[in-house]
């Protein structure tokens, strides 16, 4: 990820693009320390931005930050360090570091089609903490897509009528795919590829039951199995109201995608975040 080495710019971009990251902040210092309270740095899976002191101490907290990222959970904690005893640094002071872990986008969505419904759907999905990859084979609509999209939406301008058969290679495991292009033949080609992927979150196709019956018959003739075809949802949308405005269809599809988002476990009894005793000890 190419960006400024400043923690503030790195944080803004990670938040904007849904990149998993940990924000580290010095919240308490005693004795001789390389930085003062308020110093911050940002850690991603592959990079680090700014510094809160360097040396073995910083190396250790980067390891801890990446362990938090690897867990995939959103978490907050405070760790205290003795620079002399724990990091063999001659300054010998004591510090406390606040770790704030942001696991990144909760869902990855691949949206094929930038027609009326596609545009309406993107405008809804951009408000959620998801990463969206947007495809349309019509190169003449790419300029509109580039000018009107959310901060976590990636426009695949390399996708065109010549590359439809290669679309699946751009989609990562776990992605939820929605197919709603302007062309039924393109829809069919995409479904042929996506239905063969066992590792996708889901595959949805806009259209009626009649459309899917015709698609299913033709795709079976092309060699797709019942198991593969059963991976496809058509029609799509959480509620079949019969409403046909693009925004109404988009809202129903977004609600269906939301129902597939990972549920957040509710732990009412366990203290979440930083233990009050630790905060009290640091404040004294």
Secondary structure by P-SEA (a helix, b strand, c coil): ccccccaaaaaaaaaaaccbbbbbbbcccccccccccccbbbbccccccccccccaaaaaaaaaaaaaaaacccccbbbbbcccccccccccccbbbbbbbcccccbbbbbccccaaaaaaaaaaaaccbbbbbbbccccaaaaaaacccccccccccccccccccccccccccbbbbbbcccaaaaaaaaaaaaacccccbbbbbccaaaaaaaaaaaaaacccccccccccccccccccccccaaaaaaaaaaaaaaacbbbbbbccccccccaaaaaaaac
